[in-house]
Amino acid sequence: MDKIKVLVVDDESRMRKLVGDFLTKAGYEVIEAENGEEAVDIFYEKKDISLIILDVMMPKMDGWETCKMIRKNSKVPIIMLTAKGEEKDELQGFEVGVDEYISKPFSPKILTARVDALIRRAYGLDTSDTVDIGGIIIDKAAHTVKIDNEEIELSFKEFELLTYFVENKGLALSREKILNNVWNYDYFGDARTIDTHVKKLRKKLGEKGDYIKTIWGMGYKFDI
């Protein structure tokens, strides 16, 4: 079986080697790019990159623009590397389609664990796990959602968010709890992060977006 390919994009060769060594040891095939332009070229040339680790600050094309270019045609999972504590960077990243954040400095072991988890969620879901609720059909294996038997297009994170809501039907969920479970790490940022994703998800669900109820001052609840 071919190894899962991970594209590591950072203008610092030392950082690429550090991340690459740990991921290689974990069984991944690592491909490197030293700037955003090179990353976009590699991604579209190879067509089989399963995950991207992307630094924010790079010459020629920064992480934001690189993410936008890739998101035009792909939902590949993207982990963004950013300076510690830059909440505005994280908000901007979620808005352009970043799936996870790792703040520098970071533990390579933690990064590898995050890669493992994101790969499992994106490509290794239970093939028998299908949920049908209120006219919404979620197929976790195929990573698809149908509304009244018509497929709708969701981003990776929107799919994860909807699945989490459905699995916790009727429960009041705080923004912190949603972020901790859907993004899989503690996040102490601006509430607009989750609100932005919910707004987009509601719009794509059409009339069934009303199933996602707002609990003012706390978070959300999925109820029919």
Backbone bond lengths (Angstrom), bond angles and torsions (degrees), N, CA, C in turn:
res aa  C-N    CA-C-N  psi(-1)  N-CA   C-N-CA  omega(-1)  CA-C   N-CA-C  phi
1 M - - - 1.456 - - 1.526 109.67 -
2 D 1.330 116.70 135.61 1.453 119.93 179.20 1.518 111.03 -66.31
3 K 1.322 114.98 146.24 1.457 119.27 177.74 1.524 110.59 -72.03
4 I 1.336 115.82 151.57 1.465 121.20 176.85 1.519 108.47 -72.94
5 K 1.328 116.64 129.55 1.464 121.41 -176.69 1.530 111.44 -93.28
6 V 1.330 114.69 130.08 1.466 122.07 177.40 1.525 108.31 -119.92
7 L 1.313 116.91 127.81 1.468 122.37 177.73 1.524 108.94 -95.68
8 V 1.330 116.68 118.66 1.468 122.82 179.64 1.528 108.25 -104.23
9 V 1.331 116.11 118.67 1.467 121.41 -174.45 1.529 109.77 -117.80
10 D 1.335 116.11 111.94 1.468 121.38 179.99 1.522 107.71 -160.50
11 D 1.334 116.89 139.54 1.463 119.09 -178.53 1.519 112.60 -78.66
12 E 1.339 117.67 -8.65 1.467 121.22 177.35 1.523 109.19 -96.08
13 S 1.321 116.61 116.70 1.466 120.73 -178.62 1.522 111.23 -63.02
14 R 1.326 116.57 -33.35 1.473 120.69 179.57 1.531 110.36 -62.81
15 M 1.321 116.35 -41.78 1.461 120.41 -179.89 1.529 110.51 -68.25
16 R 1.328 116.70 -40.93 1.467 119.63 178.67 1.528 110.77 -61.47
17 K 1.331 116.05 -40.63 1.466 119.77 -179.31 1.526 111.13 -67.55
18 L 1.333 116.00 -42.04 1.470 120.53 -179.71 1.525 110.44 -59.72
19 V 1.331 115.86 -51.45 1.463 120.56 -179.45 1.529 110.21 -65.82
20 G 1.334 115.85 -43.60 1.453 120.65 -178.43 1.516 113.42 -60.62
21 D 1.327 116.82 -41.31 1.467 120.87 -179.46 1.522 111.55 -61.43
22 F 1.330 116.11 -44.17 1.471 119.86 -178.23 1.527 111.23 -69.19
23 L 1.327 116.52 -41.44 1.459 119.03 -179.69 1.527 111.65 -69.03
24 T 1.321 116.76 -36.36 1.465 120.67 177.29 1.528 110.13 -63.75
25 K 1.331 115.26 -41.83 1.464 120.31 178.63 1.532 110.70 -63.53
26 A 1.349 115.79 -29.68 1.468 120.31 179.95 1.529 112.29 -83.02
27 G 1.343 116.93 -1.32 1.450 120.06 174.86 1.514 116.17 102.67
28 Y 1.340 116.87 6.74 1.461 120.19 179.49 1.533 110.83 -91.37
29 E 1.315 115.76 155.36 1.460 120.45 169.94 1.525 107.26 -95.79
30 V 1.326 116.46 121.95 1.464 121.07 -174.24 1.528 110.38 -103.26
31 I 1.320 115.39 130.76 1.463 122.61 174.62 1.520 107.02 -117.21
32 E 1.333 117.14 135.24 1.463 120.86 -174.55 1.522 112.30 -109.00
33 A 1.347 114.53 149.39 1.463 122.21 171.46 1.519 107.19 -142.01
34 E 1.335 117.07 140.94 1.462 119.86 -174.84 1.528 113.41 -99.38
35 N 1.329 117.54 -2.79 1.460 120.27 174.20 1.530 109.35 -158.32
36 G 1.336 115.75 170.66 1.449 120.46 -175.46 1.518 114.24 -63.96
37 E 1.318 116.99 -40.53 1.460 120.11 -179.95 1.524 111.29 -60.08
38 E 1.324 115.81 -45.36 1.467 120.22 179.03 1.529 110.31 -64.46
39 A 1.327 116.61 -38.33 1.464 120.75 -179.61 1.526 111.29 -62.07
40 V 1.330 116.72 -46.25 1.465 120.83 -179.90 1.526 110.36 -62.20
41 D 1.335 116.88 -43.28 1.466 120.84 178.70 1.526 111.16 -60.31
42 I 1.331 116.78 -46.40 1.471 121.51 -179.25 1.521 110.44 -63.62
43 F 1.332 116.14 -44.49 1.465 120.76 -176.20 1.526 110.90 -59.78
44 Y 1.327 116.43 -47.28 1.464 119.42 -177.22 1.521 112.69 -77.80
45 E 1.328 117.01 -22.96 1.465 120.50 178.03 1.523 110.89 -75.11
46 K 1.332 116.66 -45.19 1.469 120.33 -174.03 1.519 112.54 -80.83
47 K 1.335 117.25 -37.12 1.469 122.65 175.00 1.526 114.20 65.06
48 D 1.336 118.98 6.56 1.459 119.28 179.73 1.529 112.46 -131.96
49 I 1.335 116.04 26.01 1.466 120.49 175.28 1.522 108.38 -74.71
50 S 1.328 117.99 128.29 1.465 121.43 -176.32 1.526 113.42 -95.11
51 L 1.331 117.02 -20.73 1.467 120.52 -179.06 1.518 108.47 -160.11
52 I 1.335 116.12 147.76 1.469 121.46 178.94 1.520 110.21 -122.63
53 I 1.329 115.76 132.85 1.470 122.09 171.07 1.524 105.97 -107.80
54 L 1.334 115.92 118.89 1.454 120.85 -165.06 1.523 111.85 -127.56
55 D 1.330 116.67 122.61 1.460 120.77 176.57 1.525 109.19 -78.47
56 V 1.340 116.74 151.34 1.472 120.64 -179.71 1.523 111.04 -76.28
57 M 1.332 116.24 -57.18 1.462 120.73 -172.87 1.523 111.29 -90.83
58 M 1.348 115.95 109.96 1.456 121.25 179.14 1.523 109.26 -145.18
59 P 1.337 117.33 155.03 1.469 119.98 176.20 1.529 111.53 -74.39
60 K 1.319 115.76 163.39 1.475 124.65 177.00 1.531 113.09 70.69
61 M 1.330 117.26 -53.66 1.464 120.67 176.96 1.517 108.47 -151.05
62 D 1.342 117.21 120.19 1.462 119.33 -176.42 1.532 111.11 -77.48
63 G 1.334 115.07 177.58 1.452 120.44 -176.21 1.515 114.21 -62.34
64 W 1.349 116.25 -37.20 1.465 119.90 -179.61 1.532 110.68 -61.46
65 E 1.329 115.55 -51.02 1.459 120.08 -176.68 1.524 110.89 -65.74
66 T 1.336 115.35 -38.20 1.465 120.07 177.79 1.523 110.52 -60.49
67 C 1.344 115.87 -45.64 1.462 120.86 179.04 1.532 110.86 -60.71
68 K 1.321 116.84 -43.67 1.464 120.99 179.27 1.532 111.05 -60.02
69 M 1.338 116.20 -43.47 1.463 120.67 -179.02 1.527 111.30 -62.26
70 I 1.330 116.56 -39.44 1.456 121.22 -178.57 1.529 111.06 -75.40
71 R 1.326 116.09 -38.59 1.462 120.73 -178.99 1.533 113.14 -67.99
72 K 1.305 117.81 -15.48 1.462 119.90 176.88 1.520 111.35 -60.66
73 N 1.335 116.38 -31.23 1.460 120.25 -174.10 1.521 114.76 -132.58
74 S 1.324 118.10 1.01 1.457 118.77 -173.68 1.527 112.48 -147.25
75 K 1.340 115.18 147.64 1.464 121.78 175.38 1.531 110.57 -106.88
76 V 1.339 116.97 19.13 1.462 120.24 -178.63 1.534 109.94 -52.13
77 P 1.337 118.52 136.67 1.463 120.59 178.40 1.531 111.25 -59.18
78 I 1.342 116.17 135.59 1.462 121.80 -179.68 1.521 109.99 -127.60
79 I 1.325 116.08 126.56 1.463 122.81 172.60 1.526 107.98 -105.69
80 M 1.326 116.69 126.51 1.462 120.68 -178.97 1.528 110.39 -102.15
81 L 1.330 115.27 135.50 1.462 121.47 174.74 1.527 107.94 -98.48
82 T 1.335 116.83 128.58 1.461 119.72 -176.94 1.515 110.79 -140.90
83 A 1.336 115.99 163.51 1.466 120.64 177.51 1.519 109.44 -64.74
84 K 1.302 116.71 144.00 1.463 122.10 -175.75 1.528 110.86 -59.96
85 G 1.328 115.18 130.79 1.448 120.72 173.19 1.512 116.13 82.63
86 E 1.336 117.98 5.32 1.461 119.57 -179.76 1.536 109.64 -85.12
87 E 1.339 116.06 82.85 1.456 121.07 -176.29 1.527 111.81 -62.50
88 K 1.329 116.29 -37.14 1.469 118.85 -179.15 1.522 110.76 -63.50
89 D 1.339 116.57 -33.50 1.463 120.17 176.48 1.525 110.51 -64.35
90 E 1.339 116.48 -41.72 1.455 120.17 -178.45 1.523 110.96 -65.98
91 L 1.324 116.15 -42.13 1.460 119.77 178.18 1.521 110.96 -60.84
92 Q 1.322 116.04 -45.68 1.457 120.29 179.87 1.519 110.50 -62.24
93 G 1.321 115.71 -39.85 1.459 120.09 -179.69 1.514 112.67 -63.89
94 F 1.326 117.60 -43.92 1.457 120.11 179.12 1.524 110.74 -63.22
95 E 1.326 116.33 -34.93 1.464 120.00 -179.29 1.528 111.98 -68.18
96 V 1.334 117.92 -30.53 1.467 119.73 179.68 1.530 112.65 -94.33
97 G 1.346 117.18 0.02 1.455 118.72 172.04 1.515 117.23 111.46
98 V 1.344 118.02 17.29 1.464 120.53 176.63 1.533 109.18 -73.06
99 D 1.333 117.12 140.29 1.459 121.36 -178.45 1.522 113.36 -91.70
100 E 1.333 116.98 -36.60 1.459 120.58 -177.92 1.515 109.91 -143.95
101 Y 1.345 115.21 159.18 1.458 121.07 177.11 1.521 110.44 -124.44
102 I 1.313 115.16 141.92 1.461 121.81 170.68 1.527 106.26 -128.33
103 S 1.330 116.44 125.90 1.463 120.29 -179.96 1.519 110.64 -91.47
104 K 1.331 116.05 136.25 1.467 120.87 174.10 1.525 109.28 -81.79
105 P 1.342 117.70 144.26 1.474 127.25 -7.39 1.526 110.30 -74.34
106 F 1.325 116.49 152.58 1.458 120.07 -177.47 1.515 110.24 -136.05
107 S 1.324 115.00 163.53 1.458 121.22 175.60 1.523 108.93 -85.64
108 P 1.335 118.30 123.92 1.468 120.49 177.34 1.527 112.34 -57.68
109 K 1.328 117.19 -30.77 1.464 120.08 178.54 1.527 110.67 -67.69
110 I 1.346 116.22 -39.56 1.461 120.07 177.97 1.522 109.66 -66.64
111 L 1.331 116.68 -41.59 1.464 120.26 178.27 1.524 110.54 -60.17
112 T 1.314 117.00 -43.84 1.461 121.30 179.14 1.528 110.70 -61.81
113 A 1.337 116.49 -40.66 1.465 120.76 178.66 1.526 110.81 -64.13
114 R 1.334 115.93 -38.21 1.472 119.85 178.38 1.534 110.39 -66.60
115 V 1.324 115.92 -40.22 1.464 120.03 177.15 1.522 109.70 -61.26
116 D 1.334 116.53 -46.48 1.465 120.85 179.03 1.534 110.90 -56.28
117 A 1.336 116.49 -47.58 1.457 121.59 -176.61 1.524 111.51 -64.98
118 L 1.326 116.27 -42.09 1.462 120.48 -178.52 1.528 111.23 -68.72
119 I 1.316 116.36 -38.87 1.470 120.44 176.43 1.531 110.16 -63.44
120 R 1.328 116.98 -43.12 1.471 120.34 179.13 1.522 110.81 -61.06
121 R 1.342 115.59 -45.48 1.458 119.50 -178.15 1.523 111.29 -66.42
122 A 1.325 116.51 -38.08 1.465 119.99 -175.25 1.520 112.89 -78.06
123 Y 1.338 117.41 -35.07 1.466 119.36 -170.07 1.521 115.24 -127.83
124 G 1.329 117.27 -9.93 1.463 117.80 -172.99 1.499 115.05 -120.71
125 L 1.328 117.62 36.21 1.446 120.59 -177.31 1.522 111.70 -78.98
126 D 1.314 115.72 156.08 1.470 122.97 -177.95 1.530 110.69 -60.39
127 T 1.320 116.56 121.50 1.461 120.61 -175.63 1.523 112.92 -67.66
128 S 1.332 117.89 -17.84 1.460 119.92 -178.41 1.524 112.14 -95.21
129 D 1.293 117.00 -0.42 1.454 121.21 -171.84 1.530 111.42 -90.08
130 T 1.320 116.19 94.14 1.459 122.00 176.85 1.516 108.61 -123.55
131 V 1.327 115.97 134.52 1.452 121.51 -179.08 1.522 109.15 -117.57
132 D 1.333 116.43 132.50 1.468 121.96 177.35 1.516 107.17 -124.96
133 I 1.334 116.58 112.50 1.458 120.07 -176.86 1.524 110.37 -143.37
134 G 1.312 115.57 120.08 1.453 121.22 176.31 1.512 115.10 56.30
135 G 1.339 116.93 34.36 1.456 120.06 -179.48 1.513 114.33 87.17
136 I 1.350 116.66 -0.56 1.463 121.91 175.74 1.523 108.14 -102.38
137 I 1.326 117.16 121.48 1.464 121.27 179.07 1.525 108.97 -112.17
138 I 1.326 115.44 117.82 1.467 121.49 -179.75 1.525 108.64 -107.88
139 D 1.304 116.73 119.33 1.463 122.51 176.51 1.525 107.28 -106.62
140 K 1.323 116.05 103.02 1.467 120.26 -175.49 1.519 111.84 -69.01
141 A 1.319 117.05 -31.30 1.461 119.72 -179.34 1.521 110.88 -68.00
142 A 1.318 115.45 -47.41 1.471 120.11 -178.36 1.523 111.90 -83.98
143 H 1.348 115.44 -10.92 1.468 121.12 -178.26 1.534 110.04 59.27
144 T 1.339 115.36 45.90 1.460 120.63 179.99 1.519 110.72 -126.40
145 V 1.326 114.98 157.27 1.467 121.84 176.68 1.522 107.94 -131.81
146 K 1.330 116.00 132.95 1.457 120.86 176.17 1.527 109.68 -120.04
147 I 1.329 115.31 138.63 1.450 121.69 173.80 1.517 106.89 -109.95
148 D 1.336 116.48 115.15 1.469 120.80 -176.55 1.533 111.03 49.54
149 N 1.337 114.60 46.90 1.472 124.18 177.05 1.525 115.24 70.35
150 E 1.332 117.86 9.73 1.461 120.73 175.10 1.528 109.11 -112.35
151 E 1.345 115.74 122.09 1.461 119.85 -175.53 1.522 111.71 -69.47
152 I 1.344 115.20 137.79 1.458 121.20 175.16 1.520 108.58 -115.72
153 E 1.319 116.27 153.98 1.460 120.75 -176.32 1.525 110.76 -96.92
154 L 1.324 116.18 117.72 1.460 122.14 177.50 1.519 109.73 -118.61
155 S 1.323 116.17 148.22 1.460 120.12 172.42 1.524 108.77 -71.11
156 F 1.320 116.17 167.40 1.470 120.78 179.22 1.527 110.81 -55.09
157 K 1.333 117.06 -47.12 1.456 120.48 -175.93 1.526 111.59 -72.75
158 E 1.323 117.95 -33.43 1.459 120.27 176.36 1.530 110.54 -64.99
159 F 1.337 116.09 -38.72 1.464 120.61 177.02 1.528 110.30 -62.62
160 E 1.327 116.34 -46.14 1.461 120.72 179.50 1.532 111.05 -61.81
161 L 1.322 116.44 -40.31 1.461 121.45 -179.03 1.526 110.79 -65.59
162 L 1.334 117.03 -46.54 1.465 120.53 178.88 1.522 111.03 -61.61
163 T 1.328 116.60 -43.90 1.462 120.63 179.24 1.528 111.16 -60.03
164 Y 1.331 116.23 -42.05 1.470 120.46 179.22 1.530 110.71 -64.21
165 F 1.331 116.78 -42.64 1.465 120.19 178.16 1.527 110.53 -59.99
166 V 1.331 116.55 -48.72 1.462 121.29 -176.80 1.531 111.10 -63.14
167 E 1.322 116.39 -42.04 1.467 120.34 -179.57 1.522 112.49 -67.48
168 N 1.337 116.33 -16.85 1.468 121.06 179.38 1.529 110.63 -118.25
169 K 1.328 115.43 34.86 1.465 122.11 -177.61 1.531 111.11 -51.82
170 G 1.338 115.20 132.44 1.457 121.00 176.51 1.510 115.77 84.68
171 L 1.345 116.92 -7.27 1.465 120.45 -178.94 1.523 110.95 -96.91
172 A 1.328 116.41 139.04 1.460 121.50 174.55 1.528 108.02 -76.08
173 L 1.328 116.57 123.33 1.466 121.99 -175.47 1.520 109.84 -118.27
174 S 1.318 116.44 121.80 1.466 120.00 177.82 1.515 109.33 -72.90
175 R 1.334 116.63 159.03 1.456 120.40 177.01 1.522 110.74 -59.51
176 E 1.334 116.11 -39.87 1.467 120.06 -179.78 1.523 111.05 -62.36
177 K 1.329 116.60 -42.67 1.462 120.07 -178.80 1.522 110.47 -66.84
178 I 1.336 116.56 -40.46 1.465 120.11 178.91 1.522 110.50 -61.51
179 L 1.326 116.21 -47.16 1.462 120.30 -179.38 1.522 111.99 -63.81
180 N 1.325 115.72 -42.72 1.463 119.21 -179.06 1.520 112.46 -63.79
181 N 1.333 116.87 -33.72 1.460 120.07 -177.89 1.521 113.34 -89.35
182 V 1.321 117.85 -40.97 1.458 120.08 -177.76 1.527 111.15 -78.14
183 W 1.355 115.71 -37.97 1.468 118.78 179.20 1.519 112.10 -94.64
184 N 1.364 116.06 -7.17 1.468 122.15 173.87 1.518 115.10 63.60
185 Y 1.314 117.70 31.19 1.461 119.34 171.31 1.518 109.80 -163.51
186 D 1.347 116.09 158.88 1.455 120.69 179.53 1.512 109.54 -67.98
187 Y 1.321 115.11 130.66 1.464 119.53 -177.32 1.523 108.69 -133.18
188 F 1.312 116.50 122.24 1.458 121.00 -178.65 1.530 109.12 -115.06
189 G 1.316 115.03 60.70 1.456 119.25 -175.29 1.506 112.65 -117.65
190 D 1.290 115.14 -161.16 1.449 123.15 -177.55 1.523 110.15 -74.29
191 A 1.340 116.13 136.51 1.466 120.77 -178.77 1.516 111.91 -64.69
192 R 1.322 118.06 -16.53 1.461 120.35 179.81 1.522 112.37 -62.17
193 T 1.321 116.96 -22.52 1.467 119.85 178.28 1.519 110.58 -57.33
194 I 1.331 116.83 -55.06 1.462 120.11 -179.04 1.519 110.28 -70.77
195 D 1.336 118.07 -37.21 1.470 120.98 -178.58 1.525 111.26 -62.10
196 T 1.332 117.03 -39.14 1.466 121.51 179.26 1.520 110.81 -62.64
197 H 1.333 116.92 -44.07 1.465 120.48 -179.80 1.531 111.35 -67.37
198 V 1.335 116.80 -39.38 1.468 119.94 179.42 1.525 110.22 -64.92
199 K 1.330 116.80 -41.95 1.466 120.86 179.57 1.531 111.12 -58.79
200 K 1.341 116.11 -45.63 1.461 120.31 179.76 1.532 111.24 -66.23
201 L 1.342 116.14 -40.58 1.455 120.71 -179.12 1.526 110.47 -64.84
202 R 1.325 117.60 -44.59 1.470 121.25 178.29 1.530 110.81 -57.17
203 K 1.316 115.60 -44.48 1.462 120.13 -178.12 1.524 111.04 -61.48
204 K 1.325 117.09 -42.81 1.458 121.15 -178.80 1.532 112.06 -70.20
205 L 1.340 116.89 -27.84 1.458 120.70 179.84 1.526 112.03 -80.03
206 G 1.337 117.27 -10.58 1.458 120.58 -179.90 1.519 111.64 64.97
207 E 1.329 116.79 -133.47 1.464 121.14 -178.76 1.526 111.86 -60.70
208 K 1.331 116.08 -30.70 1.458 119.53 -178.17 1.526 112.12 -75.76
209 G 1.338 116.26 -6.59 1.458 119.87 173.30 1.517 111.80 -63.66
210 D 1.349 116.43 -19.90 1.466 120.45 178.17 1.519 112.26 -68.14
211 Y 1.356 116.28 -14.17 1.465 119.47 177.05 1.533 110.89 -64.86
212 I 1.329 115.97 -25.65 1.471 120.04 179.64 1.523 107.92 -87.59
213 K 1.313 116.39 103.66 1.459 122.40 -176.53 1.528 110.44 -90.95
214 T 1.318 115.76 141.09 1.461 120.45 175.48 1.522 109.88 -88.35
215 I 1.305 116.59 130.70 1.464 122.15 173.17 1.522 106.17 -106.30
216 W 1.307 116.61 101.24 1.455 120.90 -171.68 1.525 112.54 -58.53
217 G 1.308 115.61 131.76 1.455 121.83 178.67 1.515 113.78 81.47
218 M 1.340 117.12 0.73 1.464 119.36 -179.42 1.527 112.60 -132.67
219 G 1.352 115.95 -64.17 1.466 117.53 -175.50 1.514 111.16 175.71
220 Y 1.349 116.54 -122.91 1.455 120.70 -172.72 1.526 111.49 -144.39
221 K 1.343 114.20 164.19 1.463 120.96 175.01 1.520 108.38 -146.17
222 F 1.338 116.51 134.43 1.460 121.23 176.31 1.520 107.90 -95.28
223 D 1.335 116.17 117.85 1.459 120.23 -178.23 1.521 109.05 -149.14
224 I 1.326 115.87 145.76 1.459 121.37 179.64 1.525 109.98 -105.37
